[in-house]
Amino acid sequence: MPDVQALVNDFLIKLKKRKIEGSQATARQAAELLRSVISQQRVPYTNQAGALIDAVRAVGEQLISANPVELAVGNIVRRVLHIIREENLSLATAAIAGLNLSAASDGDDDDDGERDEHTVLSAAAVAASARSTLRPPSLQTLLEDMPESATIPHTTSSGGDSEGKSKSADKSSRTRRLKHDIIEAVNELIQDITTCHEQIAEQAIEHIHQNEVILTLGSSKTVLEFLYAAKEKRRSFRVFVAEGAPRYQGHLLAKELVARGLQTTLITDSAVFAIISRVNMVIVGAHAVMANGGVIAPVGLNMVALAAQKHAVPFVVLAGSHKLNGNKWNVYSVTQKMFGIPFSALYSVGVSLCSLCPLYPHNPEVLLNELRSPSELLDFGEFSDCLDFGSGTGSPLLHVVNPAFDYVPPKLVSLFITDTGGHNPSYMYRLIADYYSADDLVVRGRIASGN
């Protein structure tokens, strides 16, 4: 079995060097890595879930810091932490239920005072677990520290050795059971990530109708499968694809749509406003979905969303549940100036900015974005022509800013279609609350002061 730390280091290198393309691939590999961490982690008899949480957190912090802009990594880390908490609580609840059954069966031969004692003890255990889940003393410790009369049947002194062996076996069994249940739940998470395109595509027939005109921008596998699923259901429609400069991912999507037999028209990004009046619906993918219903999306989509709002065209976002942002303070901090351009100037020309909290992604002090290479806009020869050799310093007169993402506010989004169904932007925080634990939404890392 490969060493866990070697797997972690390999994944860290891939994240830092941007060798993993797409949120789905990143999320799946992150979940597989955390599954290996849990599988090989040795846990104590007491506070087993706490030990697993500490191990996952330690690895998760390394992964998040390697590429903070890839929000899917932090999402998966928090999803796995939530799974550990849920499975531990489930086992603890089952143990308490078994204790109550045992107490009830023994009560037939005991007096009323003993039955009352068992009942009060079980209620106290339930209350303690509700007040402080996964905090010392853990629920397992609470159960193990109960009086012998409440936890095990009365035996004679001659059965002491057998009783101790049985208790040790029970502890080992609980440890294996907890890890087994967590790994099974993580396997289901990986399966959900892998099949999210299919689950979203199954809903295409409900949203795309006959003879409609659909507009999208750039390239998204989720959008591709969604549109193709509608065609497979014998829907006849036309797709306009904005090319998505400067990477021109829309060219790839247009070719794939044509290869699957869809009527496709490729347009420039600047032509969106010119043709939006002919469009019935805008369908796009997303990089991440924030708790307030806002979207971190490929650059250019904010312009498309504004055009759609101007002409009352529905703006629909397709996103798997692994893109629902559970990172409360997962931000990419930068200094007050980049390339000599103040943040106020970047904000005024439309560079998407995001705040420290997903509920309020409007703070120009922090940039949740990735500035890509200027070579996508200008080659080296063109850029060298703009150097000021007359001053003797050779400092550039031209600054190239090439952001990767836009922020689309929730007021511009008409509908989210996820693998769990269609939802309004105002409902996204409820989904996020179902997938993540509040204890994992904590402030981590140092935020740059901006000076």
Helices and strands as residue ranges (DSSP letters): H 4-16, H 23-40, H 48-66, H 71-106, H 112-131, H 139-144, H 148-151, G 157-159, H 160-201, H 204-207, E 212-217, H 221-232, E 237-242, H 249-259, E 263-267, G 269-271, H 272-275, G 276-278, E 281-284, E 288-289, E 295-298, H 301-310, E 315-318, G 321-323, E 337-338, E 341-342, H 343-348, G 374-376, H 380-384, G 389-391, E 405-408, G 410-412, E 415-418, E 421-423, G 425-427, H 428-435, G 438-440
